[in-house]
Structures are given as C-alpha cells and as structure tokens.
Amino acid sequence: MAETTKILLVMEYDGSRYHGFQWQDGPPSIQGEVEKALTKLTGEKRRVMSASRTDAGVHAKGQVVSFRTGSALSTHSFVGGLNYYLPADIAVKAAYRVDENFNVRREAVSREYSYYILNSPTRSPIREGFAYLVTGPLDIEAMNQACQALVGEHDFASFAGRNGAAVKSMVRRVFRAEVARDGELVIFNIAANSFLLHQVRNTVGALIRVGLGKMTLDEFHSILEAREPALAGPTAPACGLCLDRVNYPGPLENGDENL
C-alpha cells in the first residue's frame, strides 16, 4: 500500500446553501464539496473528517478538517489548489502536515461558537443570512446573569435537540458563556469541550426569552436542572451561528506548515 500522510485544513465557509458539514446522498454539503475538490486536485478519493459537524445553514470561520493523502503536494499547494476548485462560499485558510495518529475530533480540547442577533426594529438586507432579527429590546445584563449558570460541568440534556443522535452522556463542560452588544448586534459567545446537537441554538433561544423578559432567571435555572431533552428553546435559526475556532493542546503551527 502506498505511503500516506495526514493533512489538516483550517476552513471558512458560508453555510447558507449547504445541508450541514456532513456528506449526504443528494443535498449539497461542505464535506461533499471538499472531497470533490480533493479528487480534482490529487486524483484521489479521500474521506474528510471534521472537528465539529456544523448543522444545515451554520457558518464557520475556523472549522478544522483532516484527511490522508498519498500526494506529495506542499501544504501551500493544497491551500491554493483546493481554493481553485472549491465554490466561492468555501475557503481553505491554512494547511498543515500532522502526525498520522492525530485525530482532529478527539484531540480537540474545546470549540468556540458565536451567535449573532440583529437587535433592531427593522431588518437588514446586508446582515440577512448571518444574524437573527429580534425586534424587541434585549436586556443584556439579564442574559449574562443567565449565562453564569451555564459555566462549568453540567448535564445539558434540556438544551439538546429531541431528535439528536443518541450519546452516552449529556454532560459537557462550558468554559465561557457571555453576551455582548456592539451597536445593533448582540453577540453570544460560548466555549466548551464539545456540544450536543442544537445545544447552542437552543441556549440562544432561551437567552432571548430572558432578554425579552419572557423568562425569569429562576425559570432558566429550572430548565437546566430539569435535564429534559428539548425543554429549552425555541431553537434559534441556523443563520446566526458560526463556529469560530477549534482549540488543540499544542499549536497547529508545529505541523510543518511550510512543507
């Protein structure tokens, strides 16, 4: 068998017209487009693994993927070559050679997401597709008080989607959860070791209710403590969600990026 090496890519994409990262038979996916571009560039058919399986319509600034290849192309050539073949709404930002045993999913220590809310009485054609319009005034202080309950290790069953894939444990560790206002934009940032299906969007749905005065802080705490699937929400639209970054124990730059 020909010798292969493992390449890691940092990617950015507008997820609006895709049915999520994961390949599906029929609907367009980020994985499908990347694998098609790889085949065109190298002549190989290779499977791509992602660090985080973003849902349909979700965007990414710092998705991380990996694949094996027998190609001798430099990492610089992988960046340029893949971007040549990829659609305009998907881009490779960087490429690295990593150890053959490196697992892009298991070795990630945390993922960081942002959710963008346009808090305005009127819609914004420019921001449409990248932010969720909430016309009522949001109480940022109350939303941040609710966020404090999320930090730490908890069973987040109430914030998971009812139809999510079965997982062994609903326990996740949240390192940071906070809301900030930047003009008409309200941005929710959260970092955790990993996330349950729809966890971030259900969290945002509940936080918006707190911000609008439709849910008390006690009610928010009760939802977390109930550990009942899909109790939180409603699920905020995918358009406002973006995967910002995937973090690893060591810098990716150690992976011979100049080879």
C-alpha positions in Angstrom: 0.0 0.0 0.0 1.3 3.4 -0.9 2.5 5.6 1.9 0.2 8.4 3.0 0.5 11.5 5.2 -2.2 13.3 7.1 -3.1 16.9 6.2 -5.1 19.2 8.4 -7.0 22.2 7.0 -8.5 25.3 8.7 -11.6 26.3 6.8 -14.1 29.1 6.5 -17.5 28.8 4.9 -20.9 30.4 4.4 -23.2 27.5 5.3 -26.4 29.1 3.9 -26.8 26.8 0.9 -25.5 23.6 2.5 -27.2 20.9 4.4 -24.5 20.9 7.1 -20.9 19.8 7.1 -21.6 16.0 6.9 -21.9 14.3 3.5 -25.4 13.3 2.5 -26.7 11.5 -0.5 -28.2 14.2 -2.6 -28.2 17.6 -0.8 -25.0 19.7 -1.0 -22.7 19.5 2.0 -19.4 21.1 3.0 -17.8 17.7 3.2 -19.0 16.7 -0.2 -17.6 19.9 -1.8 -14.2 19.5 -0.1 -13.9 15.8 -1.1 -14.8 16.7 -4.7 -12.1 19.4 -4.7 -9.6 17.0 -3.3 -10.3 14.4 -6.0 -9.8 17.1 -8.7 -6.6 18.3 -7.2 -4.9 15.0 -6.3 -6.8 12.3 -8.3 -7.6 10.5 -5.0 -10.9 9.8 -3.4 -10.4 10.5 0.2 -12.8 10.9 3.2 -12.6 14.1 5.2 -13.1 14.3 9.0 -14.3 17.5 10.7 -13.6 18.6 14.3 -17.3 19.8 14.6 -20.2 18.7 12.5 -22.0 22.0 11.8 -25.7 21.8 11.0 -27.5 22.9 7.9 -27.1 26.7 7.4 -24.4 27.1 10.1 -21.3 29.1 9.2 -17.6 28.6 10.1 -14.6 30.9 10.5 -12.3 28.2 11.9 -13.5 24.7 11.1 -10.7 22.1 11.2 -10.7 19.0 9.0 -8.2 16.3 8.2 -7.6 13.7 5.5 -5.0 11.2 4.4 -3.2 11.6 1.1 -0.5 10.0 -1.0 0.1 13.3 -2.8 3.5 15.0 -2.5 1.9 18.4 -2.8 3.2 21.0 -0.4 0.7 22.4 2.2 0.9 25.7 0.3 -0.2 24.0 -2.8 -3.1 22.3 -1.0 -4.4 25.7 0.1 -4.1 27.3 -3.4 -5.2 24.2 -5.3 -8.3 23.4 -3.1 -9.4 27.1 -3.2 -9.2 26.9 -7.0 -11.7 24.0 -7.1 -13.9 24.9 -4.2 -17.1 27.0 -4.6 -16.8 30.7 -3.7 -18.6 30.2 -0.4 -16.0 27.7 1.0 -12.3 28.5 1.5 -9.2 26.8 2.9 -7.3 29.3 5.2 -4.3 27.2 6.1 -3.0 23.7 5.8 -0.6 21.7 8.0 1.0 18.2 8.0 0.3 16.4 11.2 1.2 13.1 12.8 -0.5 10.1 11.3 -2.2 9.3 14.6 -3.6 12.9 15.1 -7.4 12.7 15.5 -9.0 16.1 14.6 -12.1 15.4 16.7 -10.9 13.5 19.7 -7.8 15.7 20.3 -9.7 19.0 20.3 -9.9 20.4 23.8 -12.6 23.0 23.1 -14.8 24.5 20.4 -15.8 28.2 20.3 -19.1 29.4 18.7 -20.7 32.8 18.3 -24.3 33.5 17.7 -25.2 36.9 16.1 -28.5 38.6 16.9 -29.6 41.7 15.0 -31.5 43.6 17.7 -33.2 46.2 15.6 -36.8 47.3 14.9 -36.1 46.8 11.1 -34.5 44.1 9.1 -31.0 44.5 7.5 -30.6 43.1 4.0 -26.8 43.1 4.4 -26.9 41.1 7.6 -29.6 38.7 6.5 -28.3 35.2 6.4 -25.7 35.9 9.1 -27.8 37.2 12.0 -31.2 36.5 13.5 -33.5 39.5 13.7 -35.0 40.2 17.2 -37.0 43.4 17.1 -37.8 43.8 20.8 -35.2 45.4 23.1 -32.9 42.8 24.8 -31.7 43.1 28.4 -28.0 42.2 28.0 -27.4 42.2 31.8 -30.2 39.6 32.4 -28.9 37.4 29.6 -25.4 37.5 31.1 -26.8 36.6 34.5 -28.4 33.5 32.9 -25.1 32.7 31.2 -23.4 32.3 34.5 -25.5 29.2 35.2 -24.1 27.5 32.0 -20.4 27.8 33.0 -18.9 24.6 34.4 -19.7 20.9 34.0 -23.4 20.2 33.7 -25.9 17.8 32.2 -27.2 19.8 29.3 -30.0 17.4 28.2 -32.6 20.2 28.4 -30.6 22.1 25.8 -30.2 19.2 23.4 -32.4 18.5 20.4 -35.1 15.9 21.0 -34.2 14.1 17.7 -30.4 14.2 18.3 -28.3 11.1 17.9 -28.0 9.0 21.0 -25.0 9.9 23.0 -23.5 8.2 26.1 -23.6 11.3 28.2 -25.3 14.7 28.1 -22.6 16.2 30.4 -20.5 18.9 28.8 -18.0 21.4 30.3 -18.6 25.0 29.3 -15.5 27.2 29.8 -17.1 30.6 28.8 -20.6 31.9 28.0 -21.2 35.6 27.6 -23.4 38.1 25.7 -22.1 41.5 24.4 -23.7 44.3 22.5 -22.0 46.0 19.5 -24.4 48.6 18.3 -27.4 46.8 16.9 -25.6 43.5 17.1 -25.9 41.3 20.2 -23.3 38.5 20.1 -23.4 35.4 22.3 -20.0 33.6 22.7 -19.7 30.2 24.1 -16.7 27.8 24.5 -17.0 24.2 25.7 -15.2 20.9 25.4 -17.9 19.8 22.9 -21.6 20.4 22.2 -24.8 18.4 22.0 -26.9 18.6 18.8 -28.6 22.0 18.7 -27.2 22.9 22.1 -26.0 26.4 21.2 -29.2 27.3 19.2 -31.5 26.1 22.0 -29.4 28.0 24.5 -29.7 31.2 22.4 -33.5 30.7 22.1 -33.8 30.5 25.9 -31.5 33.5 26.4 -33.5 35.6 24.0 -36.6 34.8 26.1 -34.7 36.0 29.2 -33.6 39.2 27.4 -37.1 40.0 26.2 -38.5 39.5 29.8 -40.5 36.4 28.8 -38.5 34.1 31.1 -37.2 34.7 34.6 -33.7 33.7 35.7 -35.3 31.1 38.0 -37.1 29.6 35.1 -33.9 29.4 33.1 -32.1 27.7 36.1 -35.1 25.3 36.4 -34.7 24.3 32.7 -31.1 23.5 33.1 -31.7 21.4 36.3 -34.7 19.5 34.7 -32.4 17.6 32.3 -35.3 17.0 30.0 -34.5 16.9 26.2 -35.6 19.9 24.2 -37.0 21.7 27.2 -35.0 24.8 26.4 -35.6 26.9 23.3 -37.2 27.7 21.0 -34.3 26.7 18.7 -32.8 29.8 17.2 -32.3 29.8 13.4 -29.1 28.4 12.0 -28.2 31.6 10.1 -26.8 33.4 13.2 -24.5 30.6 14.3 -20.8 30.5 13.5 -18.0 28.1 14.5 -15.2 30.5 15.4 -12.4 28.2 16.4 -11.3 24.7 17.4 -8.6 24.5 20.0 -5.9 21.9 20.5 -3.3 21.3 23.3 -0.4 22.5 21.1 -0.2 25.0 18.3 -1.1 23.7 14.8 2.0 25.5 13.5 4.1 22.7 14.8 2.7 20.6 12.0 5.3 21.6 9.3 3.1 24.1 7.6 5.8 25.0 5.2 6.4 21.5 3.8 
